[in-house]
Amino acid sequence: MHSRFSRRISPSVEAEIHRANDAREHGDTVAEFAHLESAHVIGQESTYWHVAVHARMLVWGIRNRSPREVAGQLFRIAGAATKTFIGLVPSGNTGGTSVSPFRRMPISAEHQEMIDGAKSQI
């Protein structure tokens, strides 16, 4: 069952996933991953979306033959599935292997507004 936050943040996360899919269809793997990173930042406080976005990043790694991304995403999926619900997420982290999975990062005003909006409806 999805939490209230998960349900309320869904449109924002799904919009980024849709943008990632569009970028993939146009052969732009860099933009595709950037949209997945945005989806990660927006949805990482939801166990469902946190795991789902890492799973999409894993598929990206497989499709783009990136052993580092594949291994990193497998590790991150396990962490997202077991740690998100207790609040152990590094806020703002973009979710890819280019940054430590434990590093907190700044959240853009646009993303913070989406997150705050979803939380204020709870």
Biopython code that builds the backbone (N, CA, C, O; Angstrom):
import numpy as np
from Bio.PDB.StructureBuilder import StructureBuilder

atoms = [
    (1, "MET", "N", (0.834, -1.171, 0.000)),
    (1, "MET", "CA", (0.000, 0.000, 0.000)),
    (1, "MET", "C", (0.887, 1.246, 0.000)),
    (1, "MET", "O", (1.892, 1.300, 0.709)),
    (2, "HIS", "N", (0.525, 2.205, -0.766)),
    (2, "HIS", "CA", (1.283, 3.442, -0.849)),
    (2, "HIS", "C", (0.903, 4.379, 0.294)),
    (2, "HIS", "O", (-0.257, 4.459, 0.698)),
    (3, "SER", "N", (1.906, 5.080, 0.801)),
    (3, "SER", "CA", (1.643, 6.091, 1.828)),
    (3, "SER", "C", (0.959, 7.288, 1.178)),
    (3, "SER", "O", (0.922, 7.415, -0.046)),
    (4, "ARG", "N", (0.431, 8.142, 2.004)),
    (4, "ARG", "CA", (-0.192, 9.370, 1.476)),
    (4, "ARG", "C", (0.828, 10.196, 0.710)),
    (4, "ARG", "O", (0.527, 10.717, -0.364)),
    (5, "PHE", "N", (2.033, 10.320, 1.257)),
    (5, "PHE", "CA", (3.067, 11.068, 0.550)),
    (5, "PHE", "C", (3.327, 10.446, -0.821)),
    (5, "PHE", "O", (3.419, 11.162, -1.818)),
    (6, "SER", "N", (3.444, 9.132, -0.876)),
    (6, "SER", "CA", (3.691, 8.449, -2.154)),
    (6, "SER", "C", (2.613, 8.779, -3.173)),
    (6, "SER", "O", (2.906, 9.068, -4.334)),
    (7, "ARG", "N", (1.372, 8.732, -2.731)),
    (7, "ARG", "CA", (0.269, 9.031, -3.652)),
    (7, "ARG", "C", (0.305, 10.489, -4.093)),
    (7, "ARG", "O", (0.064, 10.789, -5.263)),
    (8, "ARG", "N", (0.597, 11.379, -3.184)),
    (8, "ARG", "CA", (0.552, 12.810, -3.511)),
    (8, "ARG", "C", (1.767, 13.268, -4.336)),
    (8, "ARG", "O", (1.665, 14.226, -5.102)),
    (9, "ILE", "N", (2.894, 12.602, -4.185)),
    (9, "ILE", "CA", (4.086, 12.982, -4.958)),
    (9, "ILE", "C", (4.095, 12.280, -6.316)),
    (9, "ILE", "O", (4.875, 12.649, -7.194)),
    (10, "SER", "N", (3.249, 11.288, -6.497)),
    (10, "SER", "CA", (3.226, 10.496, -7.736)),
    (10, "SER", "C", (3.180, 11.324, -9.015)),
    (10, "SER", "O", (3.966, 11.045, -9.921)),
    (11, "PRO", "N", (2.311, 12.323, -9.147)),
    (11, "PRO", "CA", (2.279, 13.072, -10.410)),
    (11, "PRO", "C", (3.618, 13.719, -10.758)),
    (11, "PRO", "O", (4.002, 13.759, -11.927)),
    (12, "SER", "N", (4.320, 14.219, -9.764)),
    (12, "SER", "CA", (5.613, 14.859, -10.014)),
    (12, "SER", "C", (6.666, 13.841, -10.427)),
    (12, "SER", "O", (7.428, 14.076, -11.366)),
    (13, "VAL", "N", (6.711, 12.714, -9.730)),
    (13, "VAL", "CA", (7.681, 11.669, -10.068)),
    (13, "VAL", "C", (7.358, 11.093, -11.447)),
    (13, "VAL", "O", (8.247, 10.914, -12.279)),
    (14, "GLU", "N", (6.080, 10.806, -11.677)),
    (14, "GLU", "CA", (5.678, 10.234, -12.970)),
    (14, "GLU", "C", (5.972, 11.177, -14.127)),
    (14, "GLU", "O", (6.295, 10.718, -15.222)),
    (15, "ALA", "N", (5.869, 12.486, -13.911)),
    (15, "ALA", "CA", (6.184, 13.446, -14.972)),
    (15, "ALA", "C", (7.663, 13.356, -15.343)),
    (15, "ALA", "O", (8.007, 13.416, -16.524)),
    (16, "GLU", "N", (8.537, 13.213, -14.353)),
    (16, "GLU", "CA", (9.966, 13.073, -14.641)),
    (16, "GLU", "C", (10.260, 11.737, -15.334)),
    (16, "GLU", "O", (11.102, 11.668, -16.230)),
    (17, "ILE", "N", (9.573, 10.698, -14.920)),
    (17, "ILE", "CA", (9.760, 9.397, -15.578)),
    (17, "ILE", "C", (9.300, 9.485, -17.031)),
    (17, "ILE", "O", (9.941, 8.929, -17.923)),
    (18, "HIS", "N", (8.206, 10.173, -17.266)),
    (18, "HIS", "CA", (7.717, 10.365, -18.634)),
    (18, "HIS", "C", (8.757, 11.128, -19.464)),
    (18, "HIS", "O", (9.017, 10.776, -20.615)),
    (19, "ARG", "N", (9.346, 12.169, -18.876)),
    (19, "ARG", "CA", (10.389, 12.932, -19.574)),
    (19, "ARG", "C", (11.606, 12.047, -19.854)),
    (19, "ARG", "O", (12.226, 12.159, -20.912)),
    (20, "ALA", "N", (11.947, 11.171, -18.911)),
    (20, "ALA", "CA", (13.059, 10.235, -19.115)),
    (20, "ALA", "C", (12.753, 9.299, -20.274)),
    (20, "ALA", "O", (13.618, 9.029, -21.108)),
    (21, "ASN", "N", (11.527, 8.807, -20.326)),
    (21, "ASN", "CA", (11.132, 7.916, -21.431)),
    (21, "ASN", "C", (11.196, 8.634, -22.770)),
    (21, "ASN", "O", (11.653, 8.062, -23.760)),
    (22, "ASP", "N", (10.744, 9.882, -22.810)),
    (22, "ASP", "CA", (10.818, 10.669, -24.048)),
    (22, "ASP", "C", (12.265, 10.851, -24.487)),
    (22, "ASP", "O", (12.583, 10.709, -25.667)),
    (23, "ALA", "N", (13.143, 11.165, -23.536)),
    (23, "ALA", "CA", (14.562, 11.343, -23.861)),
    (23, "ALA", "C", (15.150, 10.044, -24.405)),
    (23, "ALA", "O", (15.913, 10.066, -25.371)),
    (24, "ARG", "N", (14.801, 8.913, -23.791)),
    (24, "ARG", "CA", (15.287, 7.616, -24.268)),
    (24, "ARG", "C", (14.821, 7.368, -25.694)),
    (24, "ARG", "O", (15.598, 6.922, -26.539)),
    (25, "GLU", "N", (13.552, 7.656, -25.960)),
    (25, "GLU", "CA", (13.012, 7.451, -27.309)),
    (25, "GLU", "C", (13.731, 8.310, -28.345)),
    (25, "GLU", "O", (13.779, 7.957, -29.523)),
    (26, "HIS", "N", (14.290, 9.438, -27.905)),
    (26, "HIS", "CA", (15.034, 10.315, -28.811)),
    (26, "HIS", "C", (16.536, 10.034, -28.782)),
    (26, "HIS", "O", (17.320, 10.766, -29.387)),
    (27, "GLY", "N", (16.929, 8.983, -28.085)),
    (27, "GLY", "CA", (18.326, 8.582, -28.047)),
    (27, "GLY", "C", (19.211, 9.432, -27.158)),
    (27, "GLY", "O", (20.435, 9.379, -27.284)),
    (28, "ASP", "N", (18.633, 10.208, -26.269)),
    (28, "ASP", "CA", (19.396, 11.096, -25.396)),
    (28, "ASP", "C", (19.546, 10.458, -24.017)),
    (28, "ASP", "O", (18.764, 10.728, -23.105)),
    (29, "THR", "N", (20.566, 9.606, -23.881)),
    (29, "THR", "CA", (20.743, 8.872, -22.628)),
    (29, "THR", "C", (21.145, 9.783, -21.470)),
    (29, "THR", "O", (20.835, 9.489, -20.316)),
    (30, "VAL", "N", (21.831, 10.884, -21.770)),
    (30, "VAL", "CA", (22.230, 11.820, -20.706)),
    (30, "VAL", "C", (20.993, 12.503, -20.114)),
    (30, "VAL", "O", (20.842, 12.574, -18.894)),
    (31, "ALA", "N", (20.116, 13.002, -20.979)),
    (31, "ALA", "CA", (18.880, 13.638, -20.499)),
    (31, "ALA", "C", (17.983, 12.622, -19.808)),
    (31, "ALA", "O", (17.332, 12.938, -18.812)),
    (32, "GLU", "N", (17.948, 11.406, -20.333)),
    (32, "GLU", "CA", (17.141, 10.357, -19.705)),
    (32, "GLU", "C", (17.571, 10.163, -18.255)),
    (32, "GLU", "O", (16.732, 10.137, -17.355)),
    (33, "PHE", "N", (18.877, 10.026, -18.029)),
    (33, "PHE", "CA", (19.348, 9.791, -16.669)),
    (33, "PHE", "C", (19.130, 11.017, -15.791)),
    (33, "PHE", "O", (18.817, 10.885, -14.608)),
    (34, "ALA", "N", (19.294, 12.208, -16.363)),
    (34, "ALA", "CA", (19.057, 13.442, -15.595)),
    (34, "ALA", "C", (17.612, 13.504, -15.093)),
    (34, "ALA", "O", (17.362, 13.947, -13.972)),
    (35, "HIS", "N", (16.670, 13.064, -15.918)),
    (35, "HIS", "CA", (15.265, 13.058, -15.482)),
    (35, "HIS", "C", (15.034, 11.988, -14.417)),
    (35, "HIS", "O", (14.233, 12.186, -13.503)),
    (36, "LEU", "N", (15.726, 10.866, -14.529)),
    (36, "LEU", "CA", (15.619, 9.851, -13.478)),
    (36, "LEU", "C", (16.194, 10.392, -12.167)),
    (36, "LEU", "O", (15.657, 10.115, -11.095)),
    (37, "GLU", "N", (17.281, 11.160, -12.249)),
    (37, "GLU", "CA", (17.832, 11.773, -11.049)),
    (37, "GLU", "C", (16.830, 12.744, -10.413)),
    (37, "GLU", "O", (16.681, 12.778, -9.191)),
    (38, "SER", "N", (16.158, 13.517, -11.237)),
    (38, "SER", "CA", (15.127, 14.428, -10.704)),
    (38, "SER", "C", (14.004, 13.642, -10.048)),
    (38, "SER", "O", (13.537, 14.005, -8.968)),
    (39, "ALA", "N", (13.570, 12.571, -10.694)),
    (39, "ALA", "CA", (12.525, 11.717, -10.112)),
    (39, "ALA", "C", (12.985, 11.158, -8.771)),
    (39, "ALA", "O", (12.192, 11.045, -7.837)),
    (40, "HIS", "N", (14.257, 10.811, -8.677)),
    (40, "HIS", "CA", (14.810, 10.278, -7.430)),
    (40, "HIS", "C", (14.741, 11.312, -6.311)),
    (40, "HIS", "O", (14.287, 11.011, -5.208)),
    (41, "VAL", "N", (15.188, 12.517, -6.595)),
    (41, "VAL", "CA", (15.183, 13.572, -5.579)),
    (41, "VAL", "C", (13.752, 13.833, -5.095)),
    (41, "VAL", "O", (13.507, 13.958, -3.895)),
    (42, "ILE", "N", (12.829, 13.910, -6.027)),
    (42, "ILE", "CA", (11.438, 14.221, -5.692)),
    (42, "ILE", "C", (10.796, 13.100, -4.880)),
    (42, "ILE", "O", (10.075, 13.364, -3.917)),
    (43, "GLY", "N", (11.050, 11.864, -5.260)),
    (43, "GLY", "CA", (10.331, 10.740, -4.659)),
    (43, "GLY", "C", (11.067, 9.937, -3.622)),
    (43, "GLY", "O", (10.537, 8.933, -3.146)),
    (44, "GLN", "N", (12.273, 10.336, -3.247)),
    (44, "GLN", "CA", (13.078, 9.462, -2.391)),
    (44, "GLN", "C", (12.555, 9.296, -0.959)),
    (44, "GLN", "O", (13.032, 8.417, -0.241)),
    (45, "GLU", "N", (11.602, 10.103, -0.529)),
    (45, "GLU", "CA", (11.039, 9.892, 0.809)),
    (45, "GLU", "C", (9.911, 8.861, 0.796)),
    (45, "GLU", "O", (9.361, 8.523, 1.844)),
    (46, "SER", "N", (9.576, 8.372, -0.372)),
    (46, "SER", "CA", (8.582, 7.310, -0.536)),
    (46, "SER", "C", (9.327, 6.016, -0.840)),
    (46, "SER", "O", (10.070, 5.952, -1.819)),
    (47, "THR", "N", (9.142, 4.995, -0.028)),
    (47, "THR", "CA", (9.808, 3.722, -0.296)),
    (47, "THR", "C", (9.457, 3.232, -1.698)),
    (47, "THR", "O", (10.336, 2.795, -2.441)),
    (48, "TYR", "N", (8.179, 3.303, -2.061)),
    (48, "TYR", "CA", (7.749, 2.840, -3.383)),
    (48, "TYR", "C", (8.519, 3.556, -4.492)),
    (48, "TYR", "O", (9.143, 2.910, -5.334)),
    (49, "TRP", "N", (8.476, 4.889, -4.491)),
    (49, "TRP", "CA", (9.121, 5.638, -5.570)),
    (49, "TRP", "C", (10.631, 5.550, -5.490)),
    (49, "TRP", "O", (11.297, 5.530, -6.525)),
    (50, "HIS", "N", (11.187, 5.498, -4.300)),
    (50, "HIS", "CA", (12.632, 5.401, -4.145)),
    (50, "HIS", "C", (13.135, 4.124, -4.813)),
    (50, "HIS", "O", (14.088, 4.160, -5.591)),
    (51, "VAL", "N", (12.502, 3.011, -4.514)),
    (51, "VAL", "CA", (12.896, 1.736, -5.117)),
    (51, "VAL", "C", (12.598, 1.741, -6.621)),
    (51, "VAL", "O", (13.421, 1.296, -7.422)),
    (52, "ALA", "N", (11.432, 2.241, -6.995)),
    (52, "ALA", "CA", (11.042, 2.221, -8.414)),
    (52, "ALA", "C", (12.001, 3.032, -9.284)),
    (52, "ALA", "O", (12.330, 2.615, -10.394)),
    (53, "VAL", "N", (12.445, 4.173, -8.794)),
    (53, "VAL", "CA", (13.367, 4.994, -9.586)),
    (53, "VAL", "C", (14.735, 4.323, -9.657)),
    (53, "VAL", "O", (15.366, 4.324, -10.714)),
    (54, "HIS", "N", (15.201, 3.749, -8.551)),
    (54, "HIS", "CA", (16.476, 3.029, -8.613)),
    (54, "HIS", "C", (16.381, 1.845, -9.577)),
    (54, "HIS", "O", (17.351, 1.537, -10.269)),
    (55, "ALA", "N", (15.240, 1.187, -9.629)),
    (55, "ALA", "CA", (15.060, 0.081, -10.577)),
    (55, "ALA", "C", (15.175, 0.589, -12.021)),
    (55, "ALA", "O", (15.760, -0.083, -12.871)),
    (56, "ARG", "N", (14.627, 1.753, -12.290)),
    (56, "ARG", "CA", (14.743, 2.342, -13.631)),
    (56, "ARG", "C", (16.183, 2.736, -13.932)),
    (56, "ARG", "O", (16.641, 2.613, -15.068)),
    (57, "MET", "N", (16.898, 3.210, -12.908)),
    (57, "MET", "CA", (18.314, 3.518, -13.089)),
    (57, "MET", "C", (19.115, 2.239, -13.358)),
    (57, "MET", "O", (20.059, 2.244, -14.148)),
    (58, "LEU", "N", (18.733, 1.158, -12.700)),
    (58, "LEU", "CA", (19.367, -0.138, -12.956)),
    (58, "LEU", "C", (19.174, -0.547, -14.410)),
    (58, "LEU", "O", (20.127, -0.954, -15.076)),
    (59, "VAL", "N", (17.961, -0.440, -14.897)),
    (59, "VAL", "CA", (17.678, -0.778, -16.296)),
    (59, "VAL", "C", (18.485, 0.121, -17.234)),
    (59, "VAL", "O", (19.009, -0.344, -18.247)),
    (60, "TRP", "N", (18.584, 1.416, -16.892)),
    (60, "TRP", "CA", (19.403, 2.334, -17.677)),
    (60, "TRP", "C", (20.845, 1.822, -17.730)),
    (60, "TRP", "O", (21.461, 1.810, -18.795)),
    (61, "GLY", "N", (21.380, 1.402, -16.585)),
    (61, "GLY", "CA", (22.748, 0.884, -16.520)),
    (61, "GLY", "C", (22.938, -0.352, -17.371)),
    (61, "GLY", "O", (23.959, -0.494, -18.044)),
    (62, "ILE", "N", (21.964, -1.250, -17.348)),
    (62, "ILE", "CA", (22.032, -2.459, -18.177)),
    (62, "ILE", "C", (21.986, -2.081, -19.648)),
    (62, "ILE", "O", (22.815, -2.535, -20.438)),
    (63, "ARG", "N", (21.027, -1.259, -20.011)),
    (63, "ARG", "CA", (20.843, -0.859, -21.404)),
    (63, "ARG", "C", (22.076, -0.137, -21.956)),
    (63, "ARG", "O", (22.421, -0.284, -23.128)),
    (64, "ASN", "N", (22.730, 0.643, -21.094)),
    (64, "ASN", "CA", (23.887, 1.418, -21.527)),
    (64, "ASN", "C", (25.220, 0.747, -21.181)),
    (64, "ASN", "O", (26.281, 1.370, -21.239)),
    (65, "ARG", "N", (25.139, -0.510, -20.829)),
    (65, "ARG", "CA", (26.325, -1.334, -20.568)),
    (65, "ARG", "C", (27.293, -0.670, -19.582)),
    (65, "ARG", "O", (28.485, -0.523, -19.851)),
    (66, "SER", "N", (26.745, -0.280, -18.447)),
    (66, "SER", "CA", (27.541, 0.364, -17.404)),
    (66, "SER", "C", (27.600, -0.532, -16.169)),
    (66, "SER", "O", (26.720, -0.458, -15.311)),
    (67, "PRO", "N", (28.630, -1.382, -16.071)),
    (67, "PRO", "CA", (28.725, -2.270, -14.910)),
    (67, "PRO", "C", (28.732, -1.508, -13.580)),
    (67, "PRO", "O", (28.187, -1.986, -12.585)),
    (68, "ARG", "N", (29.349, -0.323, -13.567)),
    (68, "ARG", "CA", (29.390, 0.476, -12.342)),
    (68, "ARG", "C", (27.982, 0.900, -11.927)),
    (68, "ARG", "O", (27.630, 0.817, -10.750)),
    (69, "GLU", "N", (27.169, 1.358, -12.896)),
    (69, "GLU", "CA", (25.807, 1.786, -12.573)),
    (69, "GLU", "C", (24.959, 0.596, -12.145)),
    (69, "GLU", "O", (24.149, 0.708, -11.225)),
    (70, "VAL", "N", (25.142, -0.542, -12.808)),
    (70, "VAL", "CA", (24.367, -1.736, -12.446)),
    (70, "VAL", "C", (24.675, -2.147, -11.008)),
    (70, "VAL", "O", (23.760, -2.344, -10.209)),
    (71, "ALA", "N", (25.944, -2.275, -10.682)),
    (71, "ALA", "CA", (26.331, -2.685, -9.324)),
    (71, "ALA", "C", (25.862, -1.651, -8.297)),
    (71, "ALA", "O", (25.334, -2.007, -7.244)),
    (72, "GLY", "N", (26.057, -0.381, -8.611)),
    (72, "GLY", "CA", (25.646, 0.675, -7.693)),
    (72, "GLY", "C", (24.153, 0.696, -7.456)),
    (72, "GLY", "O", (23.696, 0.920, -6.335)),
    (73, "GLN", "N", (23.398, 0.465, -8.504)),
    (73, "GLN", "CA", (21.933, 0.480, -8.359)),
    (73, "GLN", "C", (21.438, -0.728, -7.582)),
    (73, "GLN", "O", (20.467, -0.613, -6.834)),
    (74, "LEU", "N", (22.068, -1.871, -7.734)),
    (74, "LEU", "CA", (21.671, -3.035, -6.937)),
    (74, "LEU", "C", (21.854, -2.736, -5.448)),
    (74, "LEU", "O", (20.991, -3.062, -4.632)),
    (75, "PHE", "N", (22.982, -2.115, -5.101)),
    (75, "PHE", "CA", (23.237, -1.710, -3.717)),
    (75, "PHE", "C", (22.196, -0.703, -3.250)),
    (75, "PHE", "O", (21.667, -0.817, -2.144)),
    (76, "ARG", "N", (21.903, 0.283, -4.092)),
    (76, "ARG", "CA", (20.966, 1.342, -3.734)),
    (76, "ARG", "C", (19.529, 0.828, -3.620)),
    (76, "ARG", "O", (18.773, 1.300, -2.770)),
    (77, "ILE", "N", (19.148, -0.117, -4.452)),
    (77, "ILE", "CA", (17.808, -0.704, -4.356)),
    (77, "ILE", "C", (17.640, -1.379, -2.993)),
    (77, "ILE", "O", (16.609, -1.222, -2.338)),
    (78, "ALA", "N", (18.656, -2.127, -2.574)),
    (78, "ALA", "CA", (18.579, -2.792, -1.265)),
    (78, "ALA", "C", (18.451, -1.753, -0.150)),
    (78, "ALA", "O", (17.655, -1.931, 0.773)),
    (79, "GLY", "N", (19.224, -0.680, -0.229)),
    (79, "GLY", "CA", (19.146, 0.370, 0.783)),
    (79, "GLY", "C", (17.812, 1.087, 0.767)),
    (79, "GLY", "O", (17.226, 1.344, 1.819)),
    (80, "ALA", "N", (17.328, 1.413, -0.429)),
    (80, "ALA", "CA", (16.043, 2.118, -0.548)),
    (80, "ALA", "C", (14.907, 1.271, 0.011)),
    (80, "ALA", "O", (14.008, 1.785, 0.677)),
    (81, "ALA", "N", (14.952, -0.023, -0.262)),
    (81, "ALA", "CA", (13.879, -0.912, 0.184)),
    (81, "ALA", "C", (13.873, -1.109, 1.693)),
    (81, "ALA", "O", (12.820, -1.339, 2.289)),
    (82, "THR", "N", (15.050, -1.020, 2.312)),
    (82, "THR", "CA", (15.128, -1.329, 3.743)),
    (82, "THR", "C", (15.320, -0.116, 4.656)),
    (82, "THR", "O", (15.140, -0.221, 5.869)),
    (83, "LYS", "N", (15.681, 1.022, 4.087)),
    (83, "LYS", "CA", (16.005, 2.178, 4.935)),
    (83, "LYS", "C", (15.065, 3.375, 4.770)),
    (83, "LYS", "O", (14.960, 4.200, 5.678)),
    (84, "THR", "N", (14.391, 3.483, 3.640)),
    (84, "THR", "CA", (13.571, 4.661, 3.379)),
    (84, "THR", "C", (12.471, 4.832, 4.416)),
    (84, "THR", "O", (12.249, 5.937, 4.912)),
    (85, "PHE", "N", (11.788, 3.756, 4.743)),
    (85, "PHE", "CA", (10.631, 3.859, 5.644)),
    (85, "PHE", "C", (10.999, 4.324, 7.041)),
    (85, "PHE", "O", (10.131, 4.760, 7.797)),
    (86, "ILE", "N", (12.284, 4.236, 7.396)),
    (86, "ILE", "CA", (12.700, 4.744, 8.713)),
    (86, "ILE", "C", (13.409, 6.095, 8.589)),
    (86, "ILE", "O", (13.995, 6.592, 9.550)),
    (87, "GLY", "N", (13.344, 6.675, 7.396)),
    (87, "GLY", "CA", (13.851, 8.024, 7.204)),
    (87, "GLY", "C", (15.335, 8.130, 6.923)),
    (87, "GLY", "O", (15.893, 9.227, 6.954)),
    (88, "LEU", "N", (15.984, 7.008, 6.647)),
    (88, "LEU", "CA", (17.420, 7.049, 6.360)),
    (88, "LEU", "C", (17.661, 7.261, 4.867)),
    (88, "LEU", "O", (18.048, 6.344, 4.143)),
    (89, "VAL", "N", (17.425, 8.475, 4.438)),
    (89, "VAL", "CA", (17.702, 8.852, 3.049)),
    (89, "VAL", "C", (18.517, 10.147, 3.070)),
    (89, "VAL", "O", (18.217, 11.062, 3.837)),
    (90, "PRO", "N", (19.543, 10.218, 2.228)),
    (90, "PRO", "CA", (20.325, 11.450, 2.157)),
    (90, "PRO", "C", (19.595, 12.452, 1.268)),
    (90, "PRO", "O", (19.644, 12.352, 0.042)),
    (91, "SER", "N", (18.930, 13.402, 1.879)),
    (91, "SER", "CA", (18.085, 14.327, 1.130)),
    (91, "SER", "C", (18.854, 14.993, -0.005)),
    (91, "SER", "O", (20.007, 15.392, 0.152)),
    (92, "GLY", "N", (18.192, 15.101, -1.142)),
    (92, "GLY", "CA", (18.758, 15.761, -2.310)),
    (92, "GLY", "C", (19.675, 14.892, -3.139)),
    (92, "GLY", "O", (20.026, 15.266, -4.258)),
    (93, "ASN", "N", (20.075, 13.740, -2.622)),
    (93, "ASN", "CA", (20.972, 12.869, -3.368)),
    (93, "ASN", "C", (20.316, 12.471, -4.683)),
    (93, "ASN", "O", (19.139, 12.112, -4.718)),
    (94, "THR", "N", (21.086, 12.537, -5.760)),
    (94, "THR", "CA", (20.522, 12.298, -7.090)),
    (94, "THR", "C", (20.403, 10.818, -7.454)),
    (94, "THR", "O", (19.765, 10.487, -8.454)),
    (95, "GLY", "N", (20.997, 9.927, -6.672)),
    (95, "GLY", "CA", (20.741, 8.504, -6.828)),
    (95, "GLY", "C", (21.626, 7.734, -7.774)),
    (95, "GLY", "O", (21.579, 6.504, -7.783)),
    (96, "GLY", "N", (22.430, 8.408, -8.569)),
    (96, "GLY", "CA", (23.324, 7.710, -9.492)),
    (96, "GLY", "C", (24.661, 7.392, -8.838)),
    (96, "GLY", "O", (24.951, 7.862, -7.738)),
    (97, "THR", "N", (25.471, 6.593, -9.518)),
    (97, "THR", "CA", (26.756, 6.191, -8.944)),
    (97, "THR", "C", (27.829, 7.275, -9.057)),
    (97, "THR", "O", (28.956, 7.075, -8.603)),
    (98, "SER", "N", (27.497, 8.402, -9.647)),
    (98, "SER", "CA", (28.467, 9.495, -9.709)),
    (98, "SER", "C", (28.619, 10.196, -8.364)),
    (98, "SER", "O", (29.526, 11.010, -8.189)),
    (99, "VAL", "N", (27.738, 9.888, -7.411)),
    (99, "VAL", "CA", (27.833, 10.446, -6.061)),
    (99, "VAL", "C", (27.679, 9.321, -5.032)),
    (99, "VAL", "O", (27.045, 8.300, -5.302)),
    (100, "SER", "N", (28.259, 9.521, -3.868)),
    (100, "SER", "CA", (28.124, 8.549, -2.787)),
    (100, "SER", "C", (26.650, 8.373, -2.431)),
    (100, "SER", "O", (25.903, 9.352, -2.407)),
    (101, "PRO", "N", (26.220, 7.141, -2.156)),
    (101, "PRO", "CA", (24.824, 6.932, -1.781)),
    (101, "PRO", "C", (24.473, 7.535, -0.416)),
    (101, "PRO", "O", (23.304, 7.558, -0.031)),
    (102, "PHE", "N", (25.468, 8.017, 0.306)),
    (102, "PHE", "CA", (25.242, 8.568, 1.646)),
    (102, "PHE", "C", (25.331, 10.100, 1.677)),
    (102, "PHE", "O", (25.113, 10.711, 2.724)),
    (103, "ARG", "N", (25.645, 10.710, 0.552)),
    (103, "ARG", "CA", (25.877, 12.154, 0.497)),
    (103, "ARG", "C", (24.571, 12.938, 0.404)),
    (103, "ARG", "O", (23.749, 12.698, -0.481)),
    (104, "ARG", "N", (24.396, 13.871, 1.325)),
    (104, "ARG", "CA", (23.274, 14.812, 1.244)),
    (104, "ARG", "C", (23.643, 15.885, 0.228)),
    (104, "ARG", "O", (24.800, 16.294, 0.133)),
    (105, "MET", "N", (22.649, 16.336, -0.526)),
    (105, "MET", "CA", (22.883, 17.344, -1.546)),
    (105, "MET", "C", (21.782, 18.393, -1.475)),
    (105, "MET", "O", (20.692, 18.120, -0.973)),
    (106, "PRO", "N", (22.061, 19.586, -1.974)),
    (106, "PRO", "CA", (21.010, 20.617, -1.966)),
    (106, "PRO", "C", (19.849, 20.212, -2.872)),
    (106, "PRO", "O", (20.038, 19.540, -3.886)),
    (107, "ILE", "N", (18.669, 20.625, -2.494)),
    (107, "ILE", "CA", (17.466, 20.360, -3.289)),
    (107, "ILE", "C", (17.078, 21.666, -3.964)),
    (107, "ILE", "O", (17.016, 22.710, -3.315)),
    (108, "SER", "N", (16.819, 21.610, -5.260)),
    (108, "SER", "CA", (16.420, 22.823, -5.977)),
    (108, "SER", "C", (15.107, 23.349, -5.411)),
    (108, "SER", "O", (14.315, 22.596, -4.846)),
    (109, "ALA", "N", (14.892, 24.640, -5.571)),
    (109, "ALA", "CA", (13.646, 25.251, -5.080)),
    (109, "ALA", "C", (12.437, 24.593, -5.733)),
    (109, "ALA", "O", (11.423, 24.367, -5.072)),
    (110, "GLU", "N", (12.535, 24.285, -7.018)),
    (110, "GLU", "CA", (11.423, 23.646, -7.733)),
    (110, "GLU", "C", (11.095, 22.281, -7.141)),
    (110, "GLU", "O", (9.929, 21.967, -6.904)),
    (111, "HIS", "N", (12.120, 21.474, -6.904)),
    (111, "HIS", "CA", (11.877, 20.148, -6.323)),
    (111, "HIS", "C", (11.366, 20.258, -4.894)),
    (111, "HIS", "O", (10.475, 19.510, -4.493)),
    (112, "GLN", "N", (11.925, 21.183, -4.126)),
    (112, "GLN", "CA", (11.481, 21.350, -2.743)),
    (112, "GLN", "C", (10.016, 21.762, -2.689)),
    (112, "GLN", "O", (9.269, 21.321, -1.816)),
    (113, "GLU", "N", (9.619, 22.601, -3.616)),
    (113, "GLU", "CA", (8.216, 23.028, -3.674)),
    (113, "GLU", "C", (7.291, 21.835, -3.932)),
    (113, "GLU", "O", (6.218, 21.741, -3.336)),
    (114, "MET", "N", (7.704, 20.933, -4.811)),
    (114, "MET", "CA", (6.899, 19.730, -5.088)),
    (114, "MET", "C", (6.793, 18.859, -3.837)),
    (114, "MET", "O", (5.713, 18.381, -3.492)),
    (115, "ILE", "N", (7.915, 18.661, -3.171)),
    (115, "ILE", "CA", (7.950, 17.826, -1.969)),
    (115, "ILE", "C", (7.097, 18.451, -0.864)),
    (115, "ILE", "O", (6.278, 17.773, -0.243)),
    (116, "ASP", "N", (7.297, 19.748, -0.628)),
    (116, "ASP", "CA", (6.516, 20.444, 0.410)),
    (116, "ASP", "C", (5.031, 20.408, 0.091)),
    (116, "ASP", "O", (4.203, 20.221, 0.982)),
    (117, "GLY", "N", (4.693, 20.587, -1.190)),
    (117, "GLY", "CA", (3.292, 20.543, -1.592)),
    (117, "GLY", "C", (2.658, 19.196, -1.299)),
    (117, "GLY", "O", (1.521, 19.125, -0.833)),
    (118, "ALA", "N", (3.395, 18.128, -1.573)),
    (118, "ALA", "CA", (2.869, 16.791, -1.312)),
    (118, "ALA", "C", (2.728, 16.550, 0.188)),
    (118, "ALA", "O", (1.774, 15.911, 0.633)),
    (119, "LYS", "N", (3.663, 17.054, 0.952)),
    (119, "LYS", "CA", (3.616, 16.872, 2.416)),
    (119, "LYS", "C", (2.505, 17.713, 3.046)),
    (119, "LYS", "O", (1.884, 17.283, 4.019)),
    (120, "SER", "N", (2.249, 18.896, 2.509)),
    (120, "SER", "CA", (1.241, 19.764, 3.112)),
    (120, "SER", "C", (-0.169, 19.226, 2.928)),
    (120, "SER", "O", (-1.088, 19.653, 3.627)),
    (121, "GLN", "N", (-0.352, 18.310, 2.014)),
    (121, "GLN", "CA", (-1.663, 17.728, 1.765)),
    (121, "GLN", "C", (-1.918, 16.518, 2.657)),
    (121, "GLN", "O", (-3.005, 15.941, 2.627)),
    (122, "ILE", "N", (-0.943, 16.142, 3.433)),
    (122, "ILE", "CA", (-1.075, 14.929, 4.263)),
    (122, "ILE", "C", (-1.875, 15.235, 5.509)),
    (122, "ILE", "O", (-2.097, 14.348, 6.334)),
]
sb = StructureBuilder()
sb.init_structure("model")
sb.init_model(0)
sb.init_chain("A")
sb.init_seg("    ")
for serial, (resi, resn, name, xyz) in enumerate(atoms, 1):
    if name == "N":
        sb.init_residue(resn, " ", resi, " ")
    sb.init_atom(name, np.array(xyz, "f"), 0.0, 1.0, " ", f" {name:<3s}", serial, name[0])
structure = sb.get_structure()
